Amino acid sequence: MKQQQQMVSVALTAKEWQLISTLRGIPSSPLRRRVDALLDDLVDFIKEPRCPEMQADGVPCENVHSNCDQCAHAGDMIDSLAIDSYLCKKAGPE
């Protein structure tokens, strides 16, 4: 059964609207579902940037600036996406 979506009214900047309209323009597909899931995870991480790794005392690390493998991996993935995006824009259309 298709989930009913609630409409909301909100003011957006031009850049925000560009992002939203671009996302809306992606056709329904497995790629679209992966992008949706990735964005959900990214937004959750940005809202509450905690490392899921446990410290020695068993409490999750709340400092994303720590020098641990998990934090470094998350930062590397974001940097990699940014670099790939930059290189694609620089190369231009083929």
Secondary structure, DSSP 8 states (H G I E B T S, - for coil): -------------HHHHHHHHHHHHS-SSHHHHHHHHHHHHHHHHHHS----SB-TTS-B---TTS--HHHHHHHHHHHHHHHHHHHHHHH---
